Amino acid sequence: MSRSPEPVAAAPAALVAEARAVTSAARRRLALTLGTASMLLFGTYTPASAAARADDVFPVEDIRHPVENVRLTVESLDASESETRDDRTVTVTLTSDVLFAFDKWEVTGAARARLARIAEGIRADAPDGAIEIAGHTDDQGSEAYNRRLSQRRAEAVRGVLAELLSGRSVTLEAAGYGETRPRVPNLVDNRPSAKNRALNRRVEIVYDASR
């Protein structure tokens, strides 16, 4: 025959009060410890401030981290061509040495094949509005000559892209900046750098992608 469970005696009021007092004291010690550690860390500790901080309430702040635009660059092995995407802006860079003969501004036959591939990329991205073609040179020659050369080269690339993108409602704008916007320093340790100068002789095709 099973036994009925024996009734559990109610806890005396004195024990309940003691338990509450212990819990309250534990909270106070924890708050005092946290407050003291914080003041020691920041150099504001005094016995009086530690006692005052014991009953303080420490709010949890809402920490927000801004999301920065992601910039991605893909470059060919010989550094003659690169594509950079920054948010929606796409910049395709071609060195002038793969587009033109020395000191010339007529686009070579091999360069037309490259521009045709770039035009296909533009069609896939379906940009709206303007496409900027910017010409740049290195620091050799006079500033006026370099600006004229970069303008002519930008216009030559614009002409080829206009043919390749016929039927699209885009505006092609050509601008020559000469040597005023180098990609990398033309001089390294106060000496001319052939490698850097080659990178600075370039044409950039800039547009906003819709996706």
N, C-alpha and C positions, 0 to 999 in steps of 0.2 A: 504494500500500500504506500503510495507516494506521500511525502510530507509537504505540507503547505509551506511556501516560502515565508521565512520569518520577516516581519516588518523591519525595515531599516529605520533606525532612529534618526530624526531630523537633526542636522548639525546645529549645535548650540550657537546662539547669536554671537557669543564672544569669539568663537572660532571663525565665523564668517567675517567679522570685523577685522580680526587679525590677518586673515588672508588678503582682504582688500588693502590693508595697510602695507603688507609686504609687497603686493603688486604695485602700489603707488610709489613705494620707495624704490623699487626696481626701475620703474619708468624714470624717476627723478635721477637716479645714478646714471642711467643710459644717456639721458639728455645732457647731464653734466659732463660726462665723458666726451660725447660728440662735440659739445660746445668748447670744451677746453682744448681738444685736438685742433679744432678749427682756428681758435685764437692763437695757439702756439705756432701753427703753420703761418699765420699772417702777422704775427708779432703784436697782437693786441691783448695778450693774456694778463690779467691781474686777478687776485683772489676775489675781489668784489665783483668784477665782471663775470667771473666763472659762476658765482652764486646766482647772479642775475640771469645768466643765460640758461640756467637749469630749467626754468619754467617757460623758456621761449618756445615758440612754434616755428619750425623750420619749413617754410613753404617750398614746394617742388616747382621749379621754374620750367617753363616751356622752352626747350632748346630747339632752335630751328637752324638748319644748315642750308644756305642757298645752293641750288643746283646750277653749276656753271655749264656753259656750252661745251660740248665735246668737240675737240678739233682733231681730225684724222687726216693724215697725209700718207699717200701711197706714191712711192718714187721708183722709177725704173733703175735697173742695175747700174747703168752708165750715167745716171743723174741728169739725163737729157730731157726727161719728161716727168712731171709729177702732177698729182691731183690732190687738192686739199678741200675737205668739207668742214665747214664751221657753221653749225646750226643748219640753215638752209642755203648758205652761200657756197658755191662751188668755184674753185679757182684752178684752172688747168694751166700749167706753166710748161712752155717749150723753150729750150735754149735756141738762140738765134743761129748757132752753128749747125743745127739740124734743119733749119728752115731756109737759110740763105747762104749764098756764097759770100766770101769775105768782102766786106764793105759794099754789099749789094742789098737790094730790097725786093728782088723778084723771088717769089716762092718757088723752090725747086720741085721737080717731079716727085721725088721721094717724100718731100714734106707734104705734098697734096694727099698722099695716102694716109699720113698721120692725121691731117686735118679732117679727112673723111671719117675716120674712126671717131674723132672727137665730136664731129657733127652728129653721128649716130647716138653718142652718149647724151648730147643735148636734146635730141628728139625723144629719147627714152625718159629723160627727166622732165620733159614738157615744161620749160620755163615760160613765164609770162613777163612781158615788159622788155627791158633793155639788156643787151649783152655787151659788156665792155671789152674791147681789145686794147690792151695797154702795152706799148713798146718801151723797152729799157735797154740801155747800153752800159758798158764799163766806163772807166774814167780816162781812157785814151782818147786823144783828140780834144778839140775845143768844146765847151759846153753847148755853144750854138749849133755846131756841126752834129753833135751827138743827139741833140733834140730833134733836128731835122731828120736824121737817119732813123731814129726810133719812131717818129711820126709816119714816115714813109713805109716802114716795115709793118706797123700796126694797120695802116690802110691796106697794104697788100694782103694781109691775113683776113681783114674784113671782107675784101673782095672775094676771096676764095670761099669763105664761110657763107657769104650771101648767096653764092651759087648752090652750095651744098644744102642750105636751109631754105631754098625757094619754096614758096607755098606756106611757110610758117609766118604767123603774125608776130614777129619779133623785130626789135630795133637794134641794129648793130652800130656801136659807137667806137670810133678809133681815137686814141690819144697817145702822144709820145712824150715820155718823161725824161728822156736822155739818161744822164748819169745821176739824177737827183734822188733816186730810190733804189740804192743797191740792196741786193738780197743778202749779201755777205760782204765783209770789208774787202776792198780791192787791194789793200796793202796788209801784209802780215809781218809784224816786227819791222815796220817801215820799209818793207821790200815788196815790190809788185808780186802778186800771186796769180800765175796763169790760170790755175784751177778756179780760183774765186772770180776772176774776171770773166771766165767762160760761163759761170753760173749767173753772173749779172747781165750778160748779153742774152736777153730773153724776151718772149712775148707771153703775156698772161691773158687768158680768156676767162672772164668773170661773169657769173650769172646766178640767179636765184632759182633753185629747183623747187618744184611744186610738191615733191614727195621725196 
